Amino acid sequence: MSLVIQRRNLSDVIILDLTGRLWILDLPLRELMVGLLGEGNRHFVLNLVGVDYIDSSGLGQLITIWSSVRNKGGHMTVLNPTKRVRRLFEITRLNKVFEILENETEAVEVARRASA
């Protein structure tokens, strides 16, 4: 299933609800984030509750996006990864890089506060 991205704005935080697979055949997330950063947005929450699969290319996209956000003085939190995706983050130790939260309100506040 192709990656579907729904965008929600909550004040100065952009929440991206992702559904599907984050893999080599889908690059819309990276393209969207480049555009959002270009518009001056700096606070992001990636809601992964609907992502059932991430391959190495998808992990690479997430790392590139995280780095781009940080380089622009912003902050990105990860919300509600599935058990499978959470395990992948643990195996790759990306759970030490990404701030992973279970509660949307908390994720929004952390994204907003961290780069303020």
N, C-alpha and C positions, 0 to 999 in steps of 0.2 A: 504494500500500500504506500503510495506517495505521501510525502510529508505535507500535512495541512497546518497552516499557521493562522491562528486568530489573534488579532492585536486588540488589546484593551489599554486605555490610558487611565491611570488613576493619579490625578494631579500631575506631578512631575516624574512619575514612574511609569514605564511601559511594561505591561505584562504580555508575554507571548505564550499563548496556549498552543502546545505542539501535539499533534496526533499523527501516528504512523511510524515510519522508519526514518532514522537519521543515518544515511549511508551514502556511498560513493555516487549513486545515481541521482541524488537530490541535493541541490545546492541553494535552494531559495532562502534558507535561513541566513547563510553568510551574506548573500546579496542584500537581503533586507536589513541586516545589522549594519552593513557599510552605509546604506542610505540613511538609516536612523542616526548613526553617529555623525554623518555629514550634515544632518539637519540640526545638530547641537544637542541631541538627547544624550543623557549620561547615566540614567538610573534604569536598570533592567531586572526583570524577574522572568526566568525561563521556566514555565510550568511543564514538566515532563511526564505528568500523570498519564498521558495518552500515548507515550512513546514506548513501543514494545521491543524495539531493536535498535542498537547503535553498533556500527562497525568501526574499524580503525579510522576510516575517512571521516566518519561522523564525530569521533573523538577529536580528531585533528581540527575539525570545524569549530567545535566547542572551545578548544584551547586557543585557536586563532581569535575567535570572538572575544573570549575572556581577556586575552592580551591586548586586543584593540581597545576594548572598553577601559581597561586599566591605564593604557597609554594616553587616553584622552581625559584622565582624571575621574573616570566614572566607576561604577560598581555593578556587578551582576551577581544575583543569587539564583540558585537552582531550587525549584519547588517540586515536591512530590514525585521523585523518580520511582518507577516501578521497582519491585524487588530485584528483577533481572538487571535493570540499569544501575541500581544502587550497588549491586554485587560487582558489576563491571567497573564502577568507580573505585570500589575497594581494591579489586585486583590490580588495577593500574595506578593506585594511590592518588587518583584525582580527587578522592574525597578529602584529601589534605589541601588541595588547591581550591576547589569550588566550595563555596559556602552553601550547604545543602540544608534546606528547611522543610518542615511538614505543614506549616501554617502560613496561608497567604498573607494575612495581615502582618505577621512578623517578618516575612520575606520582603514585603514592600517597605516596611520601616527600616530594615537593615540596609536595603539597597539605597534608600533615601539618605539615611544617616551616614553611612560609610563613606560617601564621597562628598559630604557637605563640609 
